[in-house]
Amino acid sequence: MIKGFLYHELEADVPADDLWEVYGTIRLAKVVMELIPHVILKVEVEEGDGGVGTIIRTSYPPESSGPKYSKQKFVKVDNEKHVKEIQVIEGGLIGLGFSSYLIHFEIIEKEKSISIIKSSILYELKDDHIDVISLASIVPSVHVANSVVKHIKESKI
């Protein structure tokens, strides 16, 4: 079993509470769908209200080279620590040899109007599927972080 960890950190000049209003709720799916349709085509809530146990189905653009969809389950939503964890439970990289794929977001207040968005991916890959390891990517989480920051700034104008 191969285990991996990918990480990205973005400093944003928006308050942590404003970021968490998006990241900590189902609004994240809606904002992402609107702002980066070239990365994520559609997000549908299959079950839940955005809290722990919520299941979403994400569809990717037909021209993308990877999987066409994935189902994810919110396994942690900590409103005090501003932490959200999303486990891929079907499709996505799970169908291509990954046995586990967890997306972790953490919002940290650095100063009153400056925050840090920490995004990470923790994955496990079956040994006989080493040829697909390059599909694990933090890039979608980077697009999400930049898009959410832009959305918040534009909605404050």
C-alpha positions in Angstrom: 0.0 0.0 0.0 1.3 3.4 -1.0 0.3 6.4 1.2 0.6 10.0 0.1 -0.1 13.5 1.3 -0.5 16.6 -0.8 -0.7 20.1 0.8 -1.4 23.7 -0.2 -1.7 26.8 1.9 -3.2 30.1 0.7 -3.1 33.4 2.7 -6.2 35.4 2.0 -7.1 38.9 2.9 -10.6 38.0 4.0 -11.9 37.1 7.6 -11.8 33.5 8.6 -15.5 33.6 9.6 -16.4 34.7 6.0 -14.4 31.9 4.6 -16.0 29.4 7.0 -19.5 30.6 6.0 -18.7 29.1 2.6 -16.4 26.2 3.4 -18.3 25.0 6.5 -21.7 24.7 4.6 -23.2 23.3 1.5 -22.6 26.7 -0.1 -19.1 25.5 -1.0 -20.6 23.2 -3.6 -22.7 25.9 -5.1 -19.9 28.5 -5.2 -17.5 26.0 -6.8 -20.0 25.0 -9.4 -20.6 28.6 -10.4 -17.1 29.9 -10.4 -15.0 27.0 -11.8 -17.2 25.0 -14.2 -14.0 24.0 -16.1 -12.9 22.0 -13.0 -16.3 20.9 -11.5 -19.3 20.8 -13.8 -22.0 20.0 -11.3 -22.5 19.2 -7.6 -25.7 17.6 -6.4 -26.6 16.9 -2.8 -27.8 13.4 -2.5 -28.3 13.3 1.2 -27.9 15.7 4.2 -27.8 19.4 4.8 -24.1 20.1 4.7 -23.2 18.6 8.1 -21.5 15.3 8.9 -23.0 12.5 6.8 -23.9 14.7 3.9 -23.3 12.9 0.6 -22.7 14.8 -2.6 -22.1 13.7 -6.2 -19.7 15.8 -8.2 -19.6 15.6 -12.0 -16.5 16.7 -13.9 -16.4 18.3 -17.4 -16.5 15.8 -20.3 -13.2 17.2 -21.6 -11.4 16.4 -18.3 -8.9 13.6 -18.5 -9.8 11.9 -15.2 -12.9 10.3 -13.8 -16.3 11.7 -14.9 -17.9 11.7 -11.4 -17.3 11.0 -7.7 -19.4 10.7 -4.6 -18.1 12.3 -1.4 -19.2 12.1 2.2 -18.6 14.8 4.7 -16.9 12.9 7.6 -16.0 15.9 9.7 -17.4 19.4 10.0 -15.9 21.3 13.0 -17.4 24.7 13.3 -15.2 25.7 16.2 -11.9 24.7 14.6 -13.1 25.5 11.1 -12.1 22.1 9.8 -13.9 20.0 7.1 -13.0 16.6 5.9 -14.6 15.0 2.8 -14.0 11.3 2.0 -14.4 10.1 -1.6 -16.7 7.0 -1.3 -17.4 6.1 -4.9 -16.1 6.9 -8.4 -13.3 9.4 -8.8 -10.0 8.0 -8.0 -11.5 5.2 -5.9 -12.4 3.4 -9.1 -8.9 3.7 -10.5 -6.9 1.9 -7.8 -7.0 4.3 -4.9 -8.3 2.6 -1.7 -8.8 5.9 0.2 -8.9 9.6 -0.8 -9.6 12.2 1.9 -9.9 16.0 1.3 -9.1 18.2 4.3 -9.8 21.9 4.6 -8.8 24.1 7.5 -9.5 27.8 7.9 -7.2 29.7 10.3 -7.5 33.3 11.4 -4.1 34.9 11.1 -5.3 38.4 11.8 -8.7 40.0 11.9 -9.0 40.3 8.2 -6.3 37.8 7.1 -6.8 34.1 7.0 -5.0 31.0 5.9 -6.8 28.3 3.9 -5.0 24.9 4.4 -6.0 22.3 1.9 -4.6 18.8 1.9 -5.2 15.4 0.4 -4.5 12.1 2.1 -4.6 9.0 0.0 -3.8 5.3 -0.1 -3.1 3.6 -3.4 -2.9 -0.1 -4.0 0.7 -1.3 -4.9 -0.3 -2.7 -8.2 -1.8 0.7 -9.4 1.4 2.8 -9.1 0.8 4.0 -12.7 -2.1 6.2 -11.7 -0.4 7.9 -8.7 0.0 11.1 -10.7 -3.8 11.5 -10.8 -3.8 12.5 -7.1 -3.8 16.2 -7.2 -4.1 19.2 -4.9 -4.9 21.5 -7.9 -8.7 21.3 -7.6 -8.4 22.4 -4.0 -6.2 25.3 -5.0 -8.8 26.3 -7.6 -11.5 26.1 -4.9 -9.6 28.2 -2.4 -8.9 31.0 -5.0 -12.5 30.9 -6.2 -14.0 31.2 -2.7 -11.7 34.1 -1.9 -12.7 35.9 -5.1 -16.4 35.2 -4.5 -16.2 36.6 -1.0 -14.4 39.7 -2.1 -16.8 40.4 -4.9 -19.8 39.9 -2.7 -18.5 42.5 -0.3 -18.3 45.2 -2.9 
